[in-house]
Amino acid sequence: MISLHVSPKGEFIFETSKIASDKSISHRCAIFSLLSDKPSVVRNFLNAEDTLCTLSISQSLGATINKEGNTLVITPPIELKEPISILDCGNSGTAIRLLMGFLSSLDGFYVLHGDKYLASRPMKRVANPLREIGAIIDGREDGELAPISIRGAKLAPFNYDSPIASAQVKSALILAGLRAEGISTLSEPTLSRDHTEKMLRAMGVDIRSEGCNVTLHPMTKPLKPLDITVPNDPSSGFFFAVAGAITPNSKVTLKNMLLNPTRVEAYKVLQRMGTKIEFIEKENSYDSVGDIVIEYAPLKGVVVEDNIAWLIDELPALSIAFGCAKGKSLVKNAKELRVKECDRISCVVENLKKCGLHVKEFEDGYEVTGGEFKQATVKSYGDHRVAMSFAIAGLKAPMTIRDTQCIQTSFPNFKELLSSLGNVSNGD
């Protein structure tokens, strides 16, 4: 079990273009390239455990992958093939849930599985609406848990009113609807991340979005191939944004970042807390891309209760900022945190308490009273975002984080970048 030890160095001016490539878009590149009949060119694909699992699955389905430097050429097969082995999704909920939708209309039999943490995450939220339109899906506990088996079938179009705002659920249904026998519609209570809609629209899909509503026409021919440079991941960059926000006299510049409004909400929360943040758009093809500049200013407590679907990955890191703010910060309407890589509500609360902070836990969130971080040993609970968040807390007080191998699932060079800001070492 690998541990990470982090302690403060002091103020810093930090600029980097080496933030991990966007994980969400990398997953989608590996899957969406199979919808074309021509090679897709993908630059800056995330070379992390989760996304490499998805790329490997594309190969198992018949794609040919050629890599030259930082560029992947993904050539789809003339016809997708039925794999002879289980498709390993690693730790990725995005991979397994999107693939459930993608595979549900293909001829053949498929089994999706992952690590022990993925095997405990709920899948009925995707399986049930897919079953309603004809998908043949099974798994442990009546399809609730992986491994998930799928036998391809003809699918009916859907008119689905999702009870939750989830980009994974939405994307799975969209991918299924591409081969359905008619026009499909989907609505959600609030807008979730919209990478799937934007990327597929650029590839030629007749898909229209209006607020929280999506109308989808099925494919009539193979899609245009991707020609994309994956921007850097704002969720990964946010750890360093928090580092700049909690360290006096410090400034962080994050280069070539995805600036999609559904992905920078956590930065907007930091702004509300008092941090100076500037967004500088440089280009906008598949999506908005540019730089983010974060500069320290004293933080104040905040209530976070809106656009939770846009914050679900960043709330652990935001919790470190809450602990450094004057006053109380409250998170509400965030019950979805309980079904991520771990129960992020209880795990974040437990770790913050070990750091000497006063924290209250609620069913749908928690309250943090700002104070002084104390030296602590905390657990990652197998969650890469919990691990990295409390590594950032090590810039305020010495911190030992247990079981940090999970960081490799999304941000392999995290330790290297963090070493520029604090004292970092591995332990057993």
N, C-alpha and C positions, 0 to 999 in steps of 0.2 A: 504494500500500500504506500503510494508516494505522497509525501506531505510537502507543503510549500511554506517556507518561513519568509515573512515580509516585515520590514521595519522602516521607519521614516528616514529620509535623507534631508528633507527641507524643501524650500521653494524651487521651482523649475520653470523654464520656458521650453516647451516641447512641441515639435512639429513632425508629423509623420504621414507618409502615404502608404505605410505598411500595415494598416489595419486589415484584418481578415476580410477576404472577399465576401460579398453578401451570400449568406447561406440559403435563404429562401429562393433567391433567383438562381443560384447554382443548382439546387435540386430541380427546379423547373426546367432549366436548360437540358439537363440529362434526360428528363422525361419527355418534354415537348419536342425535342429533336426527332423523336420516333414518329411524330405525326406528319413529317415531311417525306418526300421521296428523293430529296437531294441532301448533300452533306451540309451540316450546320457548323459554323465557325464560332467558337466560344473562347474568348480571351479572359484571363484572370479568373478562371474557375477556382473555387475554393478547394484546396488540397487538404481537407480535414476528413476525419474518419467517417462522419455521417454522409457527407456528400460523395465521397469516394465509394461508399456502399451503393448509393443510388446510381452512380456511373457504372459500377460493376453489374448492377441489375440490368441496365440498358444493354450491356454486352451479352448478358445471359439471354436476353430477348432477341439477340441477333445483330445488334449494332456493332460496327467496327470503330474503334477509337484510335486515332493517331495523335500523338503529342509532339509538338516541336516548340521547345522553350516554354513560353507562357500561353501557348495557343493549343486548343483541342479542336480537332476535326472529327465530328461525330457523324458517321455515315449510317443511315438506317438501312435495314435489310429490305429486300423486295417484299418480303412477307415476314411479319413478326413470328418468332418460333416459340413453341412451348418448351420451357426449360426442363431439364432433367433433375434439378436439385432445388432445394428451398432457396428463396430469395431473401437474403440477409439485409435488413434495413438498419442494422446497428442500433443506435440510440434514438433514431429519428422518427418522431411522430409525423412530421411533414411527409417523409418518404412513404411510410406505410399507408397513411390515409389517402394521399394523392394516388398512389398505385392501386388502392382498392377501387377507386373510381375508374382509373385508366384501364385496368385489366378486366373489369366486370363485363365489358362488351366484346372481348376478344375470344376467338375460338381457343380452347385449351383449358388446362387445369394448372393452377398456380397456388403456391403456398408462401405466404409472407411471414417472416419472423424477425426477431431482433434480440437485444440483450435483455437481462433480467429486469431492467427498469422499464424498457418499452413493453415487455410482456405483462406489466401490471397497469398499463394505461388503457382508458376506456375506448372501445372501438364501435360500440353500437350507435353512437351519434352519427357515424358514417354508414355503417352496415345497414341499419334499419331503413333509412330513406332509399338506399340503393336496392334493398330487397323489395320495397314497395313498387319499384318500376321494373322488376323482373330479374334482378341480379341474384345469383346463387352463391351465397356467402355463408361460411360457417367458421366456428372457432371455439375456444374454450368458453365455458359458461354462456352457452347459447350465442356465441359470436361476440361476446363482450371483450374477450381477451385474446391476444395472439398466443400461438400461431393462428393465422387467418387463412382459410382455404377459399379459393374462388374458382368457379367453373363458368367460363364465359357464356353469355346468353344474349338473346335479342332484348333490347330495352325499350320501354315505352317512354315518351316524353313526360316531363314532370312539371307540376306547379307546386313548388315546395316553399312553405313558410317556415324558415328555420327558427327554432326557439332560442338559439344562441348565435352570437356574432362570432363566427369562426372562419378564418380564411381556409383552413384545412377542410372543413366540411363543405364549404362553398366550392372550393377547387375540385374536390373529389366528384361532386355532382356535375360540375361543368364538364369535366373530362368524360364522365359517363354520357352526358347529354350530347357530346360531339358525334356519337354514333347512334343516338336514339332516333326513333322513327317519327320525328316531328319537332315542333318548336317547344322549348322548355322555358319556364320562368322560375325565378328564385327570389325570395326576399329575406332579409334578416333584420333584427331589431335595431341595430346600429351598423354602420359601415365597417367591415373588417378589411384587412389589408387586401389590396386590389392588384397585386402583381400578375395573377393569372389572367384577369380580364385584359390588362394592358398588353401583356406579352402575346396572348393569343390574337388579340385584335391586330397587332402589328404583323402577325404571321398570316393574316387573311381570314380569320374567323368572323362571321357576322354575329357579334356579341355587343349588346348595348347595355349601358349602365345608366341608371337615373336614380341618384341618391342611394338607397339601400336595396334597390330592385335591379335584377339582371334579366335580360331576355336573350336567349341563345338559340341560334339556328344550327342544325347539325351540319357537319362537314359534307361537302359534295365532291371534294377532290382533295388530294394531299395539300398540306399547308406549305407556305413559303418557308425555306430554311432560316434558321437564326443566323445573324451576323452581329454578334454582341460582345461588348466588353463588360464583364460583370463589375459593377461599382463596388466600392468598399461598404462593409456592413455597418449601418448606423447603430444596430443593437450591440455589436462588438465594440464599436468606437465609443459607445456610451460609458463604458467602464472608465475610459480615460477622460471623458467629459466630467464625470464625477470626481476623478482625481484632481482635475484643475479647479473644480468648484469648491473643494473642501480644503485646499492647500493655499494659505495666504501668499499673496504676491506671485501667483503662478498663472501661466497662460498655456493653453493647448490649442494647436491648429491641426485639424483632421482633414486630410486631402482626399479628393476623388470619392466623396461619400454619396450614397443614395439619399436624395432629399425628398422622396415621396412623402406627402403629408401624413399618411398613415404610419410612417416609420420614424418620424421625428417628434412625436408627441412628448416623449420623455424629456427631450431637450426643452420643449416649451414649458414643462413643469418646472425644470431647473430655472428657467427664466422667471417664472412666477415667484420662485423662492428667492430671487435676487441676483442670480448669476448673469453676467454679461455674455450674451451669445449672439453671433452674427452668422447668417446663412448666405453663402455666395454661390449662386447657380452658375455653372460653367457650360452645361449642355443639357439637351432634353430630346432624346431619340426614343428609346424604349421607356425611359422615365427620366425624371429630373436628377441631375448629378452635379455636385460641386463641393465646396469646402465649408467646414464648420469651425468657427473660432470661439473658444470658451475662455473666459477670463474671470478670475476669482472676485467675488464680492461676498460680504457677510450674508448668510442664509437665514431665512425665516420659515417657520412652519407653514404647511399648506394642506388643504383638503383635496384629495384625489378621488373623484367619483364618476367622472365622465370619460368617454372614449377609452374605457378599460381594455377593449380588444386591441387598441393601438399601443398598449403599455405592458402587455402581459409578460413579455420577455425582459423588460427593463426594470420592473418593480423591485427585484432584489437589489439591484445597484442603486436605485433611487432611495431605498431604505437606508443605505449608508449616508446619503446626503441628509435624510430626515434626522439621523442620529447626530449630525453636526449642526443642525439648524437651531435657532432660538425659538423656543416654544414647542407646541405639539403639531405633529403631522398625522393625518388620518386617511387611510385607504378604505374605500367602500365599494360595493358592487363588484368585488373581485373574486368571487367564489371559484371562478375558472382556474385560479392559481393553485387550487388543491389537486388538480388532475394534470399537472405538467410533469416534468421529469421526476419531480418529487412533490409532496404537498408543500408548496413554496410558502404558504402562510405559516404553517407550524414550524417549518425548518428555519425560515428567516427570523421568526419571533424567538425561537430557542437560541439561535446564534447571537442575536442582539442582546439578549439577557446575559449571555456569557461574557459579552463585552462590557457589562456594567450598566446598560441602559434600561430605562423603565419602559416596558412595552406591554400593551394589552392586546389580546387576540380575540377576534370575533369570527363568526361563521363566514362572513364575506369580506374580511379584511383585518386590519390591525391599526393600532395607534402607537406612535413612537414619540416619546418626549426627548427632545434634544439634550445632549449632555456631553460628557467627556468619555471617549473610548478608553477602555483599559486593556492591558495586555491579556490575550486570551488564546485558547486553543478551541477551534470550532470544527465542525464536520461539513463536508460538501453534500452529503446525502446522495452522492452519485449524480448531482446536478451541476453541469458546467457553469451555469450562470450564478448559482449560489457560491461555488468555489471562487470564481473571479471577483464577485462582489466583495467577499470578505478579504480577498487579497488586496483590493483597493483600500479597505479599512485599515490594512497594515501600514498605510501612509500616515495614519493618525496615531496608532499605537502598535507595538509589536504583535504580530498575529501569526499563528500556526494553523494552517488549514489542512485537515486530514483528507486523504483520498482524492487527489487532484488529477489523476490520470484522465478523468472525464473532460478536462479542458481540451484535450486533443480532438474531441468530437466536433469542435467548432472554431477553435482559435489556437492553432499549433504554435504560433510565435508570440503568444500573450506574455509568457515569462520574459522573453527577450526584450519586448517593449517596456514592460513594467520595470525591468532592471535599470532603465534610464531615469526612473522617478524615485525608486526606493531601493533598499538593500534586500536582495532576493536570493534565496538558496533553497535547495531541495533537502529533504530529510526522509527518514524511514518511519 
